[in-house]
């Protein structure tokens, strides 16, 4: 993935997390196109197209995990659903929605009166050349917007048998793959489908046109399309050398800073990107992260456990002694209960309004400011601090910002994309080497060996570790 792809998949992760926060059980599927012209051409260098596709898939999965994107229920590959695709193409031909030309199967957009409704484009406006096709290709179609469902393969290239004389072998077109895979796993009617805004037309428009004539009713209930990044008017391309990959991004910023940045603009608006803009977003997030760290230090020092929280009062079929406290009711107890309750109300109202993440973030900044103003730093009672800590970390997790410590919020951490087994996991602090150096620095300062203490601090800063001395002790975070 590059940073543009990453915004799209981080949005989908936030959407999924919000649905789960709201109590829905989400079954998510990602479809992989593991055969197309580019993959075939790329595999001719000796690697092979199958191995090339698997290598790219592995890289995508690594990038997702690095960005704390939770695993999906299924990851499907187009080449594993050839039978379903052939069946769909044959049924579309039978119903008069597709036709065969020289062994290639085209979908007839004129056969589907509602073609163009999703993207709000009129079929009559799609003139010859509008699709970017060459004249020879257009001449073989009944309408310039007709698209390929199945295409014959060149000799020696990957091909699958169809059992149909007019189009005996070849490989599927891009659009039919996604319809077949989605329907096979989620059924003929499911809740949400989407991708980047570039998928709206023609891809998703074509998916609707080829799916709904077969199922006989609306195929998808909601379509969501996050916008692209805006590189300040410059297009991201390899030729310009401005393609930034996820490893490049994470070499300069932590995953939680990146996830916070991606949520700073509404998903249906372009997100301006620049390293200076990311720095500004990270600086704002740092104020929230500092309070999380302050609360964590106090709670760990107090050897706090969930015993400081009230028991849940909710309907359950379990015996009373086996009932475990749920999540949200624990946020609104203790000295800051009223502040937390008002924050949750504002946060939820924003996210329920078409996933208005910027408004939800504003509610979080307001919450943090009010906690500081209410004297949260001077409190020591775990019954007051733990609810606020859990409230903050749970709502940060909606944006994929995974910073809770497992000893303070095990129920949340176990559901993270990268569940931490210790506080050191995923760079969340508590790293043994850093802690040991800080201990040595503390001992040096106690012994009035300030030169040694300063040397250790400088060493840590050069290694990318920020060190902050506070009345409660020394805290650190990775840059």
C-alpha positions as a Markdown table, in Angstrom:
| # | Residue | x | y | z |
|---|---|---|---|---|
| 1 | Unk | 0.0 | 0.0 | 0.0 |
| 2 | Unk | 0.9 | 3.6 | -0.5 |
| 3 | Unk | -0.4 | 6.3 | 1.8 |
| 4 | Unk | -3.5 | 6.9 | -0.4 |
| 5 | Unk | -4.5 | 3.2 | -0.2 |
| 6 | Unk | -3.8 | 3.4 | 3.6 |
| 7 | Unk | -6.3 | 6.1 | 4.1 |
| 8 | Unk | -9.0 | 4.0 | 2.5 |
| 9 | Unk | -8.3 | 0.9 | 4.6 |
| 10 | Unk | -7.9 | 2.9 | 7.8 |
| 11 | Unk | -11.3 | 4.4 | 7.1 |
| 12 | Unk | -12.9 | 1.0 | 6.7 |
| 13 | Unk | -11.2 | -0.2 | 9.9 |
| 14 | Unk | -12.7 | 2.9 | 11.8 |
| 15 | Unk | -16.1 | 2.2 | 10.3 |
| 16 | Unk | -15.9 | -1.4 | 11.4 |
| 17 | Unk | -14.7 | -0.5 | 14.9 |
| 18 | Unk | -17.6 | 2.0 | 15.3 |
| 19 | Unk | -20.1 | -0.6 | 14.3 |
| 20 | Unk | -18.6 | -3.0 | 16.9 |
| 21 | Unk | -18.7 | -0.2 | 19.5 |
| 22 | Unk | -22.3 | 0.2 | 18.8 |
| 23 | Unk | -22.9 | -3.5 | 19.4 |
| 24 | Unk | -23.0 | -4.9 | 15.9 |
| 25 | Unk | -21.3 | -8.1 | 14.9 |
| 26 | Unk | -19.4 | -7.3 | 11.7 |
| 27 | Unk | -18.5 | -9.8 | 9.1 |
| 28 | Unk | -16.0 | -8.2 | 6.8 |
| 29 | Unk | -14.6 | -9.5 | 3.5 |
| 30 | Unk | -11.7 | -8.2 | 1.4 |
| 31 | Unk | -11.6 | -9.4 | -2.2 |
| 32 | Unk | -8.2 | -9.9 | -4.0 |
| 33 | Unk | -7.9 | -9.7 | -7.7 |
| 34 | Unk | -5.1 | -12.1 | -8.2 |
| 35 | Unk | -5.2 | -12.3 | -12.0 |
| 36 | Unk | -5.2 | -9.5 | -14.5 |
| 37 | Unk | -3.1 | -8.1 | -17.3 |
| 38 | Unk | -0.6 | -6.3 | -15.0 |
| 39 | Unk | -0.1 | -9.4 | -12.8 |
| 40 | Unk | 0.4 | -11.6 | -15.9 |
| 41 | Unk | 2.9 | -9.2 | -17.3 |
| 42 | Unk | 4.7 | -8.8 | -14.0 |
| 43 | Unk | 5.0 | -12.5 | -13.6 |
| 44 | Unk | 6.8 | -12.9 | -16.9 |
| 45 | Unk | 10.1 | -12.1 | -15.3 |
| 46 | Unk | 10.5 | -15.5 | -13.9 |
| 47 | Unk | 8.6 | -15.1 | -10.6 |
| 48 | Unk | 5.3 | -16.3 | -12.0 |
| 49 | Unk | 1.9 | -14.5 | -11.7 |
| 50 | Unk | 0.6 | -16.6 | -8.8 |
| 51 | Unk | 3.7 | -16.0 | -6.7 |
| 52 | Unk | 3.7 | -12.3 | -7.7 |
| 53 | Unk | 0.1 | -12.0 | -6.5 |
| 54 | Unk | 0.8 | -13.8 | -3.3 |
| 55 | Unk | 3.8 | -11.6 | -2.6 |
| 56 | Unk | 1.7 | -8.5 | -3.1 |
| 57 | Unk | -1.0 | -9.9 | -0.8 |
| 58 | Unk | 1.5 | -10.6 | 1.9 |
| 59 | Unk | 2.9 | -7.1 | 1.6 |
| 60 | Unk | -0.6 | -5.7 | 1.9 |
| 61 | Unk | -1.4 | -7.8 | 5.0 |
| 62 | Unk | 1.9 | -6.7 | 6.7 |
| 63 | Unk | 1.0 | -3.0 | 6.0 |
| 64 | Unk | -2.4 | -3.5 | 7.4 |
| 65 | Unk | -1.1 | -5.0 | 10.6 |
| 66 | Unk | 1.5 | -2.3 | 10.9 |
| 67 | Unk | -1.3 | 0.3 | 10.8 |
| 68 | Unk | -3.4 | -1.7 | 13.4 |
| 69 | Unk | -6.1 | -2.6 | 10.9 |
| 70 | Unk | -8.0 | -5.5 | 12.4 |
| 71 | Unk | -8.2 | -8.7 | 10.5 |
| 72 | Unk | -11.2 | -9.4 | 8.3 |
| 73 | Unk | -13.4 | -12.5 | 8.5 |
| 74 | Unk | -12.3 | -13.6 | 5.1 |
| 75 | Unk | -9.8 | -12.7 | 2.3 |
| 76 | Unk | -10.9 | -14.1 | -1.0 |
| 77 | Unk | -8.9 | -14.6 | -4.2 |
| 78 | Unk | -10.6 | -14.3 | -7.6 |
| 79 | Unk | -9.0 | -17.5 | -8.9 |
| 80 | Unk | -10.6 | -19.5 | -6.1 |
| 81 | Unk | -14.1 | -18.5 | -7.4 |
| 82 | Unk | -13.9 | -19.2 | -11.1 |
| 83 | Unk | -16.9 | -21.6 | -11.0 |
| 84 | Unk | -19.1 | -19.0 | -9.4 |
| 85 | Unk | -18.0 | -16.4 | -11.9 |
| 86 | Unk | -18.6 | -18.7 | -14.9 |
| 87 | Unk | -22.1 | -19.4 | -13.5 |
| 88 | Unk | -22.9 | -15.7 | -13.2 |
| 89 | Unk | -21.7 | -15.0 | -16.7 |
| 90 | Unk | -23.7 | -17.8 | -18.2 |
| 91 | Unk | -26.9 | -16.7 | -16.3 |
| 92 | Unk | -26.4 | -13.1 | -17.5 |
| 93 | Unk | -26.2 | -14.3 | -21.1 |
| 94 | Unk | -29.3 | -16.4 | -20.6 |
| 95 | Unk | -31.2 | -13.5 | -19.3 |
| 96 | Unk | -30.2 | -11.2 | -22.2 |
| 97 | Unk | -27.8 | -9.0 | -20.2 |
| 98 | Unk | -24.6 | -10.2 | -21.9 |
| 99 | Unk | -23.4 | -11.2 | -25.3 |
| 100 | Unk | -20.5 | -13.0 | -26.8 |
| 101 | Unk | -18.2 | -11.5 | -29.4 |
| 102 | Unk | -15.1 | -13.4 | -30.7 |
| 103 | Unk | -15.0 | -15.5 | -27.5 |
| 104 | Unk | -15.2 | -12.5 | -25.2 |
| 105 | Unk | -18.3 | -11.9 | -23.1 |
| 106 | Unk | -19.5 | -8.3 | -22.8 |
| 107 | Unk | -22.2 | -7.0 | -20.4 |
| 108 | Unk | -24.8 | -4.9 | -22.2 |
| 109 | Unk | -25.4 | -1.7 | -20.2 |
| 110 | Unk | -28.5 | -0.9 | -22.3 |
| 111 | Unk | -30.2 | -4.0 | -20.9 |
| 112 | Unk | -30.2 | -2.6 | -17.3 |
| 113 | Unk | -32.4 | 0.5 | -17.2 |
| 114 | Unk | -30.9 | 1.7 | -13.9 |
| 115 | Unk | -27.3 | 1.7 | -15.1 |
| 116 | Unk | -25.7 | 4.9 | -13.9 |
| 117 | Unk | -27.9 | 5.5 | -10.9 |
| 118 | Unk | -25.2 | 4.7 | -8.3 |
| 119 | Unk | -22.7 | 7.1 | -9.8 |
| 120 | Unk | -25.3 | 9.5 | -11.2 |
| 121 | Unk | -24.2 | 9.1 | -14.8 |
| 122 | Unk | -26.5 | 8.9 | -17.7 |
| 123 | Unk | -25.8 | 6.1 | -20.2 |
| 124 | Unk | -26.5 | 8.4 | -23.1 |
| 125 | Unk | -23.6 | 10.6 | -22.0 |
| 126 | Unk | -21.1 | 7.7 | -22.2 |
| 127 | Unk | -20.0 | 8.4 | -25.8 |
| 128 | Unk | -17.4 | 6.5 | -27.8 |
| 129 | Unk | -14.0 | 7.1 | -26.4 |
| 130 | Unk | -15.3 | 8.1 | -23.0 |
| 131 | Unk | -14.1 | 4.9 | -21.5 |
| 132 | Unk | -10.6 | 5.3 | -22.8 |
| 133 | Unk | -10.9 | 2.3 | -25.1 |
| 134 | Unk | -9.3 | 2.1 | -28.5 |
| 135 | Unk | -11.6 | 2.3 | -31.5 |
| 136 | Unk | -11.1 | -1.4 | -32.4 |
| 137 | Unk | -12.4 | -2.4 | -28.9 |
| 138 | Unk | -15.4 | 0.0 | -29.1 |
| 139 | Unk | -16.3 | -1.4 | -32.5 |
| 140 | Unk | -16.8 | -4.8 | -31.1 |
| 141 | Unk | -19.3 | -3.5 | -28.5 |
| 142 | Unk | -23.0 | -2.7 | -28.8 |
| 143 | Unk | -22.5 | 0.3 | -26.6 |
| 144 | Unk | -19.2 | 2.1 | -25.7 |
| 145 | Unk | -19.9 | 1.6 | -22.0 |
| 146 | Unk | -20.3 | -2.2 | -22.3 |
| 147 | Unk | -17.7 | -4.0 | -20.2 |
| 148 | Unk | -15.9 | -7.3 | -20.2 |
| 149 | Unk | -17.3 | -10.2 | -18.1 |
| 150 | Unk | -15.0 | -12.9 | -19.6 |
| 151 | Unk | -12.1 | -12.6 | -21.9 |
| 152 | Unk | -10.1 | -15.2 | -23.9 |
| 153 | Unk | -6.5 | -15.7 | -22.9 |
| 154 | Unk | -3.5 | -15.5 | -25.2 |
| 155 | Unk | -1.7 | -18.8 | -25.8 |
| 156 | Unk | 0.5 | -19.8 | -22.9 |
| 157 | Unk | -1.3 | -17.4 | -20.5 |
| 158 | Unk | -3.4 | -18.5 | -17.5 |
| 159 | Unk | -6.8 | -19.8 | -18.6 |
| 160 | Unk | -9.8 | -21.7 | -17.2 |
| 161 | Unk | -12.3 | -23.8 | -19.0 |
| 162 | Unk | -15.9 | -22.7 | -19.0 |
| 163 | Unk | -17.8 | -25.6 | -20.5 |
| 164 | Unk | -19.4 | -23.2 | -23.0 |
| 165 | Unk | -18.7 | -23.5 | -26.7 |
| 166 | Unk | -19.0 | -19.8 | -27.6 |
| 167 | Unk | -16.5 | -18.8 | -24.8 |
| 168 | Unk | -14.7 | -22.0 | -24.0 |
| 169 | Unk | -11.8 | -20.8 | -22.0 |
| 170 | Unk | -10.1 | -17.6 | -20.7 |
| 171 | Unk | -10.2 | -15.6 | -17.5 |
| 172 | Unk | -12.7 | -13.3 | -15.7 |
| 173 | Unk | -13.0 | -9.6 | -16.0 |
| 174 | Unk | -12.4 | -7.5 | -12.9 |
| 175 | Unk | -16.0 | -6.6 | -12.2 |
| 176 | Unk | -17.5 | -10.0 | -12.2 |
| 177 | Unk | -14.9 | -11.3 | -9.7 |
| 178 | Unk | -16.1 | -9.0 | -7.0 |
| 179 | Unk | -19.8 | -9.7 | -7.5 |
| 180 | Unk | -19.2 | -13.4 | -7.4 |
| 181 | Unk | -16.9 | -13.4 | -4.3 |
| 182 | Unk | -19.1 | -11.0 | -2.4 |
| 183 | Unk | -22.3 | -12.9 | -3.1 |
| 184 | Unk | -20.7 | -16.3 | -2.4 |
| 185 | Unk | -19.6 | -15.2 | 1.1 |
| 186 | Unk | -22.3 | -12.6 | 2.1 |
| 187 | Unk | -25.3 | -13.7 | 0.2 |
| 188 | Unk | -27.5 | -12.0 | -2.4 |
| 189 | Unk | -28.3 | -9.0 | -0.1 |
| 190 | Unk | -25.8 | -7.5 | 2.3 |
| 191 | Unk | -25.4 | -4.3 | 4.3 |
| 192 | Unk | -22.4 | -2.4 | 3.1 |
| 193 | Unk | -20.1 | -2.4 | 0.1 |
| 194 | Unk | -17.4 | 0.1 | -0.8 |
| 195 | Unk | -13.9 | 1.0 | -1.7 |
| 196 | Unk | -12.1 | 4.2 | -2.7 |
| 197 | Unk | -14.0 | 6.9 | -4.5 |
| 198 | Unk | -12.2 | 5.8 | -7.7 |
| 199 | Unk | -14.2 | 2.5 | -7.5 |
| 200 | Unk | -17.6 | 4.2 | -7.7 |
| 201 | Unk | -17.5 | 4.3 | -11.5 |
| 202 | Unk | -17.2 | 2.1 | -13.4 |
| 203 | Unk | -16.4 | -0.7 | -11.0 |
| 204 | Unk | -19.2 | -0.5 | -8.5 |
| 205 | Unk | -21.7 | 0.7 | -11.1 |
| 206 | Unk | -20.9 | -2.4 | -13.1 |
| 207 | Unk | -21.2 | -4.7 | -10.0 |
| 208 | Unk | -24.7 | -3.4 | -9.4 |
| 209 | Unk | -25.6 | -3.9 | -13.1 |
| 210 | Unk | -24.4 | -7.5 | -13.2 |
| 211 | Unk | -25.6 | -8.6 | -9.7 |
| 212 | Unk | -29.1 | -7.2 | -9.4 |
| 213 | Unk | -30.6 | -8.9 | -12.6 |
| 214 | Unk | -29.6 | -12.2 | -11.0 |
| 215 | Unk | -30.8 | -11.7 | -7.5 |
| 216 | Unk | -33.9 | -9.7 | -8.5 |
| 217 | Unk | -33.7 | -7.1 | -5.8 |
| 218 | Unk | -31.3 | -4.4 | -4.4 |
| 219 | Unk | -28.0 | -6.2 | -3.9 |
| 220 | Unk | -26.4 | -3.8 | -1.4 |
| 221 | Unk | -28.0 | -1.6 | 1.2 |
| 222 | Unk | -25.3 | 1.1 | 1.6 |
| 223 | Unk | -22.3 | 2.1 | -0.5 |
| 224 | Unk | -19.5 | 4.1 | 1.1 |
| 225 | Unk | -16.6 | 5.7 | -0.8 |
| 226 | Unk | -13.8 | 7.5 | 1.1 |
| 227 | Unk | -12.1 | 10.3 | -0.9 |
| 228 | Unk | -8.4 | 10.4 | -2.0 |
| 229 | Unk | -5.4 | 12.1 | -0.4 |
| 230 | Unk | -4.6 | 15.6 | -1.8 |
| 231 | Unk | -0.9 | 16.1 | -2.3 |
| 232 | Unk | -1.5 | 19.8 | -2.6 |
| 233 | Unk | -2.4 | 19.6 | -6.2 |
| 234 | Unk | 0.4 | 17.2 | -7.2 |
| 235 | Unk | -0.5 | 13.7 | -8.4 |
| 236 | Unk | 1.2 | 10.9 | -6.6 |
| 237 | Unk | 3.2 | 8.9 | -9.2 |
| 238 | Unk | 6.4 | 6.8 | -9.4 |
| 239 | Unk | 7.7 | 9.1 | -12.1 |
| 240 | Unk | 7.6 | 12.1 | -9.8 |
| 241 | Unk | 9.2 | 10.1 | -7.0 |
| 242 | Unk | 6.5 | 11.1 | -4.5 |
| 243 | Unk | 4.9 | 7.7 | -3.8 |
| 244 | Unk | 5.1 | 7.1 | 0.0 |
| 245 | Unk | 4.7 | 3.5 | 1.2 |
| 246 | Unk | 3.5 | 2.5 | 4.6 |
| 247 | Unk | 7.0 | 1.5 | 5.8 |
| 248 | Unk | 8.2 | 5.0 | 4.8 |
| 249 | Unk | 5.3 | 6.6 | 6.7 |
| 250 | Unk | 5.9 | 4.5 | 9.8 |
| 251 | Unk | 9.7 | 5.3 | 9.7 |
| 252 | Unk | 8.8 | 8.9 | 10.5 |
| 253 | Unk | 5.6 | 8.5 | 12.7 |
| 254 | Unk | 4.1 | 6.0 | 15.0 |
| 255 | Unk | 1.1 | 4.0 | 13.9 |
| 256 | Unk | -1.1 | 5.8 | 16.5 |
| 257 | Unk | -0.1 | 9.2 | 15.1 |
| 258 | Unk | -0.8 | 8.0 | 11.5 |
| 259 | Unk | -4.2 | 6.6 | 12.4 |
| 260 | Unk | -5.1 | 9.9 | 14.2 |
| 261 | Unk | -4.0 | 11.9 | 11.2 |
| 262 | Unk | -6.1 | 9.9 | 8.8 |
| 263 | Unk | -9.2 | 10.6 | 10.9 |
| 264 | Unk | -8.7 | 14.4 | 11.0 |
| 265 | Unk | -10.9 | 14.9 | 7.9 |
| 266 | Unk | -14.3 | 13.6 | 7.0 |
| 267 | Unk | -14.0 | 10.5 | 4.9 |
| 268 | Unk | -16.0 | 12.0 | 2.0 |
| 269 | Unk | -13.5 | 15.0 | 1.7 |
| 270 | Unk | -10.0 | 15.0 | 0.3 |
| 271 | Unk | -7.3 | 14.7 | 3.0 |
| 272 | Unk | -4.5 | 17.2 | 2.4 |
| 273 | Unk | -1.2 | 15.4 | 2.9 |
| 274 | Unk | 2.2 | 16.8 | 3.8 |
| 275 | Unk | 4.8 | 15.9 | 6.4 |
| 276 | Unk | 4.2 | 19.3 | 8.0 |
| 277 | Unk | 0.5 | 18.6 | 8.2 |
| 278 | Unk | 1.1 | 15.2 | 9.8 |
| 279 | Unk | 3.4 | 16.8 | 12.3 |
| 280 | Unk | 0.7 | 19.3 | 13.2 |
| 281 | Unk | -1.8 | 16.4 | 13.7 |
| 282 | Unk | 0.7 | 14.5 | 15.8 |
| 283 | Unk | 1.3 | 17.5 | 18.0 |
| 284 | Unk | -2.4 | 17.8 | 18.7 |
| 285 | Unk | -2.7 | 14.1 | 19.4 |
| 286 | Unk | 0.3 | 14.3 | 21.8 |
| 287 | Unk | -1.7 | 16.3 | 24.3 |
| 288 | Unk | -4.3 | 13.5 | 24.5 |
| 289 | Unk | -1.5 | 10.8 | 24.6 |
| 290 | Unk | 0.2 | 12.6 | 27.4 |
| 291 | Unk | -2.9 | 12.4 | 29.6 |
| 292 | Unk | -3.3 | 8.7 | 28.8 |
| 293 | Unk | 0.4 | 8.2 | 29.9 |
| 294 | Unk | -0.1 | 10.3 | 33.1 |
| 295 | Unk | -3.2 | 8.3 | 34.1 |
| 296 | Unk | -1.4 | 5.0 | 33.3 |
| 297 | Unk | 1.6 | 5.9 | 35.5 |
| 298 | Unk | -0.6 | 6.7 | 38.4 |
| 299 | Unk | -2.7 | 3.6 | 38.0 |
| 300 | Unk | 0.3 | 1.3 | 37.6 |
| 301 | Unk | 1.9 | 2.8 | 40.7 |
| 302 | Unk | -1.3 | 2.2 | 42.6 |
| 303 | Unk | -1.3 | -1.4 | 41.4 |
| 304 | Unk | -4.8 | -0.8 | 40.1 |
| 305 | Unk | -7.1 | -3.5 | 38.9 |
| 306 | Unk | -10.6 | -3.6 | 37.6 |
| 307 | Unk | -11.8 | -4.0 | 41.2 |
| 308 | Unk | -12.0 | -0.2 | 41.3 |
| 309 | Unk | -14.9 | -0.2 | 38.8 |
| 310 | Unk | -18.6 | -0.8 | 39.5 |
| 311 | Unk | -20.2 | -4.0 | 38.6 |
| 312 | Unk | -22.5 | -4.0 | 35.6 |
| 313 | Unk | -26.2 | -3.9 | 35.9 |
| 314 | Unk | -27.5 | -5.5 | 32.7 |
| 315 | Unk | -29.5 | -8.4 | 31.6 |
| 316 | Unk | -27.5 | -11.6 | 31.3 |
| 317 | Unk | -28.3 | -15.3 | 31.2 |
| 318 | Unk | -25.2 | -16.1 | 33.2 |
| 319 | Unk | -25.3 | -16.8 | 36.9 |
| 320 | Unk | -24.6 | -13.6 | 38.9 |
| 321 | Unk | -21.2 | -14.9 | 40.1 |
| 322 | Unk | -20.1 | -15.4 | 36.5 |
| 323 | Unk | -21.2 | -12.1 | 35.1 |
| 324 | Unk | -18.3 | -9.8 | 34.0 |
| 325 | Unk | -18.6 | -6.1 | 33.7 |
| 326 | Unk | -19.2 | -4.8 | 30.2 |
| 327 | Unk | -17.4 | -1.8 | 28.7 |
| 328 | Unk | -19.2 | 1.4 | 28.7 |
| 329 | Unk | -21.0 | 1.6 | 32.0 |
| 330 | Unk | -17.6 | 1.6 | 33.7 |
| 331 | Unk | -16.6 | 4.9 | 32.0 |
| 332 | Unk | -19.2 | 7.0 | 33.9 |
| 333 | Unk | -18.2 | 6.3 | 37.5 |
| 334 | Unk | -15.9 | 8.2 | 39.9 |
| 335 | Unk | -15.2 | 11.9 | 40.2 |
| 336 | Unk | -15.2 | 12.5 | 36.4 |
| 337 | Unk | -18.4 | 10.6 | 35.7 |
| 338 | Unk | -20.3 | 13.6 | 34.4 |
| 339 | Unk | -17.5 | 14.8 | 32.2 |
| 340 | Unk | -17.2 | 11.3 | 30.7 |
| 341 | Unk | -20.9 | 10.9 | 30.1 |
| 342 | Unk | -21.2 | 14.2 | 28.3 |
| 343 | Unk | -18.1 | 13.4 | 26.2 |
| 344 | Unk | -19.5 | 10.0 | 25.2 |
| 345 | Unk | -22.8 | 11.6 | 24.2 |
| 346 | Unk | -21.0 | 14.1 | 21.9 |
| 347 | Unk | -18.6 | 11.5 | 20.5 |
| 348 | Unk | -21.4 | 9.1 | 19.7 |
| 349 | Unk | -23.6 | 11.8 | 18.1 |
| 350 | Unk | -20.7 | 12.8 | 15.8 |
| 351 | Unk | -19.8 | 9.3 | 14.7 |
| 352 | Unk | -23.5 | 8.4 | 14.2 |
| 353 | Unk | -23.8 | 11.4 | 11.9 |
| 354 | Unk | -22.1 | 9.8 | 8.8 |
| 355 | Unk | -19.0 | 9.0 | 10.7 |
| 356 | Unk | -18.0 | 12.6 | 11.5 |
| 357 | Unk | -14.6 | 11.8 | 12.9 |
| 358 | Unk | -13.3 | 15.4 | 13.1 |
| 359 | Unk | -16.3 | 16.3 | 15.2 |
| 360 | Unk | -15.7 | 13.3 | 17.4 |
| 361 | Unk | -12.1 | 14.3 | 17.8 |
| 362 | Unk | -13.1 | 17.8 | 18.8 |
| 363 | Unk | -15.2 | 16.3 | 21.5 |
| 364 | Unk | -12.2 | 14.3 | 22.7 |
| 365 | Unk | -10.0 | 17.4 | 22.9 |
| 366 | Unk | -12.7 | 19.2 | 24.9 |
| 367 | Unk | -12.9 | 16.2 | 27.2 |
| 368 | Unk | -9.2 | 16.1 | 27.8 |
| 369 | Unk | -9.1 | 19.9 | 28.5 |
| 370 | Unk | -11.9 | 19.6 | 31.0 |
| 371 | Unk | -10.2 | 16.6 | 32.8 |
| 372 | Unk | -7.1 | 18.8 | 33.2 |
| 373 | Unk | -9.2 | 21.7 | 34.4 |
| 374 | Unk | -10.9 | 19.4 | 36.9 |
| 375 | Unk | -7.5 | 18.5 | 38.4 |
| 376 | Unk | -7.1 | 15.0 | 37.1 |
| 377 | Unk | -3.3 | 15.2 | 37.5 |
| 378 | Unk | -3.7 | 15.7 | 41.2 |
| 379 | Unk | -5.9 | 12.7 | 41.8 |
| 380 | Unk | -4.6 | 9.4 | 43.2 |
| 381 | Unk | -7.7 | 7.4 | 43.7 |
| 382 | Unk | -7.9 | 4.6 | 41.2 |
| 383 | Unk | -11.7 | 4.6 | 41.4 |
| 384 | Unk | -11.6 | 8.1 | 39.9 |
| 385 | Unk | -8.7 | 7.6 | 37.4 |
| 386 | Unk | -9.4 | 4.2 | 35.9 |
| 387 | Unk | -12.8 | 5.1 | 34.4 |
| 388 | Unk | -11.3 | 8.2 | 32.7 |
| 389 | Unk | -8.4 | 6.1 | 31.5 |
| 390 | Unk | -10.6 | 3.5 | 30.0 |
| 391 | Unk | -13.0 | 6.0 | 28.5 |
| 392 | Unk | -10.1 | 7.7 | 26.7 |
| 393 | Unk | -8.4 | 4.6 | 25.4 |
| 394 | Unk | -11.7 | 2.9 | 24.3 |
| 395 | Unk | -12.6 | 5.9 | 22.2 |
| 396 | Unk | -9.1 | 6.3 | 20.8 |
| 397 | Unk | -9.4 | 2.7 | 19.7 |
| 398 | Unk | -12.4 | 3.6 | 17.5 |
| 399 | Unk | -9.8 | 5.4 | 15.3 |
| 400 | Unk | -7.4 | 2.5 | 15.4 |
| 401 | Unk | -5.2 | 4.2 | 18.1 |
| 402 | Unk | -4.2 | 1.3 | 20.3 |
| 403 | Unk | -2.5 | 2.7 | 23.3 |
| 404 | Unk | -4.2 | 1.0 | 26.3 |
| 405 | Unk | -2.0 | -1.0 | 28.7 |
| 406 | Unk | -3.1 | -4.7 | 29.1 |
| 407 | Unk | -2.8 | -4.6 | 32.9 |
| 408 | Unk | -5.2 | -1.6 | 33.0 |
| 409 | Unk | -7.7 | -2.6 | 30.3 |
| 410 | Unk | -7.3 | -6.3 | 29.3 |
| 411 | Unk | -10.8 | -6.5 | 27.8 |
| 412 | Unk | -10.0 | -3.8 | 25.3 |
| 413 | Unk | -6.4 | -4.9 | 24.5 |
| 414 | Unk | -7.5 | -8.4 | 23.7 |
| 415 | Unk | -9.6 | -7.0 | 20.9 |
| 416 | Unk | -6.8 | -4.9 | 19.4 |
| 417 | Unk | -5.5 | -5.5 | 15.9 |
| 418 | Unk | -2.1 | -6.2 | 17.6 |
| 419 | Unk | -3.1 | -7.4 | 21.1 |
| 420 | Unk | -0.2 | -6.5 | 23.5 |
| 421 | Unk | 0.9 | -9.2 | 25.8 |
| 422 | Unk | 3.0 | -6.7 | 27.7 |
| 423 | Unk | 3.3 | -2.9 | 27.9 |
| 424 | Unk | 6.3 | -3.2 | 25.5 |
| 425 | Unk | 4.2 | -4.6 | 22.7 |
| 426 | Unk | 3.8 | -2.4 | 19.6 |
| 427 | Unk | 6.0 | 0.4 | 21.0 |
| 428 | Unk | 3.6 | 1.3 | 23.8 |
| 429 | Unk | 6.3 | 1.9 | 26.4 |
| 430 | Unk | 7.7 | -0.4 | 28.9 |
| 431 | Unk | 10.6 | -1.6 | 26.7 |
| 432 | Unk | 13.1 | -3.4 | 28.9 |
| 433 | Unk | 16.2 | -1.7 | 27.5 |
| 434 | Unk | 14.7 | 1.8 | 27.7 |
| 435 | Unk | 13.4 | 1.1 | 31.2 |
| 436 | Unk | 16.8 | -0.1 | 32.3 |
| 437 | Unk | 18.5 | 2.9 | 31.0 |
| 438 | Unk | 16.1 | 5.2 | 32.7 |
| 439 | Unk | 16.6 | 3.3 | 36.0 |
| 440 | Unk | 20.4 | 3.8 | 35.5 |
| 441 | Unk | 19.8 | 7.5 | 34.9 |
| 442 | Unk | 17.6 | 7.9 | 38.0 |
| 443 | Unk | 20.3 | 6.1 | 40.1 |
| 444 | Unk | 23.0 | 8.4 | 38.6 |
| 445 | Unk | 21.0 | 11.5 | 39.5 |
| 446 | Unk | 20.4 | 10.3 | 43.0 |
| 447 | Unk | 24.2 | 9.8 | 43.3 |
| 448 | Unk | 24.6 | 13.3 | 42.0 |
| 449 | Unk | 26.4 | 12.0 | 38.9 |
| 450 | Unk | 24.7 | 14.4 | 36.6 |
| 451 | Unk | 27.1 | 14.0 | 33.8 |
| 452 | Unk | 26.2 | 10.3 | 33.5 |
| 453 | Unk | 22.5 | 11.1 | 33.8 |
| 454 | Unk | 22.7 | 13.7 | 31.0 |
| 455 | Unk | 24.7 | 11.3 | 28.8 |
| 456 | Unk | 22.0 | 8.6 | 29.1 |
| 457 | Unk | 19.2 | 11.2 | 28.4 |
| 458 | Unk | 21.1 | 12.4 | 25.3 |
| 459 | Unk | 21.6 | 8.8 | 24.2 |
| 460 | Unk | 17.8 | 8.1 | 24.5 |
| 461 | Unk | 16.9 | 11.2 | 22.6 |
| 462 | Unk | 19.2 | 10.4 | 19.7 |
| 463 | Unk | 17.6 | 6.9 | 19.6 |
| 464 | Unk | 14.2 | 8.5 | 19.1 |
| 465 | Unk | 13.0 | 8.3 | 22.7 |
| 466 | Unk | 11.3 | 11.3 | 24.3 |
| 467 | Unk | 12.1 | 11.6 | 28.0 |
| 468 | Unk | 9.9 | 13.7 | 30.3 |
| 469 | Unk | 10.6 | 14.2 | 34.0 |
| 470 | Unk | 7.5 | 14.8 | 36.2 |
| 471 | Unk | 6.7 | 14.8 | 39.9 |
| 472 | Unk | 5.4 | 11.3 | 39.5 |
| 473 | Unk | 8.6 | 10.1 | 37.9 |
| 474 | Unk | 10.2 | 9.8 | 34.5 |
| 475 | Unk | 8.0 | 8.9 | 31.5 |
| 476 | Unk | 9.1 | 8.2 | 28.0 |
| 477 | Unk | 7.6 | 7.6 | 24.6 |
| 478 | Unk | 9.0 | 6.6 | 21.2 |
| 479 | Unk | 9.1 | 9.3 | 18.5 |
